[in-house]
Amino acid sequence: DPSLPVLWLFRWLTFRISTGAGLIKVRGSSCWAQRTCLWYHFETQPNPSPLSFAWHFLPREVLSAGVDVDILVQLYAVWLVLTPGFGILRHVRRLAGAIQALFMLNIAVSGNLSFLNHLTIIPALACLDDDCWSFLFRPLAGSLPWLERTPERSKAKGATPSRLVRWTVDLALVVTIAYLSVPVVKNLLQLGGSRQAMNASFGAFRLVNTYGAFGNVGQARYEAIVSASHDGETWHELEFPCKPGRVDRGPCMCAPYHY
C-alpha cells in the first residue's frame, strides 16, 4: 500500500503550488481584478503554442470568464484537495484532484512552459485513489496476478519490524516538511511585513519552496531578435527552434522540452 503521509504531503504540495499562484495574481497586476489579463496573455507569454492563437482570439467575454475560472481553481477549489477521504468526501477530493490536473493540462496546451505544468499534474494525482484507475487495469488483472488483492495480502497488516521502520520514516518526513513549510506559509500570508515572494526558496537544500507565475501580464510583446553579420554592414536574422521570430512562421509546440 502507498504511504498515507506521503500522499498527504503530495496534496499539501498541490495546495501550496495552486494557492501561491492564485495569491500572486490577485496581489499582482490590476488586470486580474479587471478580468482582462487573458486578453493579452496568450500573445505575450514567453513562448506561445499553436493553440495560443485560437485561445487569443476567443471572445473577450470568454477570456474574462477564464480569469474567473483561474482564480476559482487556484484560490477556492484547491482547498478541496485537503478533504479527508471517507464517505462522500472521497468523491469531493477526487473531483478536486481532477480539477487541478485538468487545469494544468489546459495551460500546458495553451503555451510552451517547459515541464512546469506536467510536473504540477503529478502531485494532484495523489487525490485520485486506486479505484479511479481500476477501469484501466481490470482487463489486465487475469494476466497480471500482482494487480489482484488476495486475502493474504489484505491481511498483511500489523506492527511488523518493517512497518515500524516505515512509520518512523513517515513521521520524520512529515515533521521535517511541516517545519520547512513554516516560512512558506508566512510568505503566503505576507507575515512580517514583507510582500509575497514568487518562486522562492527558504532553506539551503530548497526542499520546500513557494511558487507562482504570471502575477503580471504584459499587454505588448517585445521580442529580442538576434542577428549576425560577416562584414558589419549586412545583417542576417538568426532563427532559433520554436522561438518566436518571423511573423510568417507559426508557433510550434516544444513543451515539455525546453530549448
Salt bridges, closest charged atoms under 4 A:
ASP1 OD1 - ARG149 NH2 3.06
GLU43 OE1 - HIS56 NE2 3.73
ASP68 OD2 - ARG35 NH2 2.82
ASP70 OD1 - LYS25 NZ 3.98
ASP129 OD2 - ARG90 NE 2.97
ASP129 OD1 - ARG94 NH2 2.73
ASP131 OD2 - ARG90 NH2 2.78
ASP131 OD2 - ARG94 NH2 3.97
GLU223 OE1 - ARG221 NH2 2.93
GLU223 OE2 - LYS243 NZ 3.02
GLU239 OE1 - ARG249 NH1 3.09
ASP248 OD1 - ARG246 NE 2.90
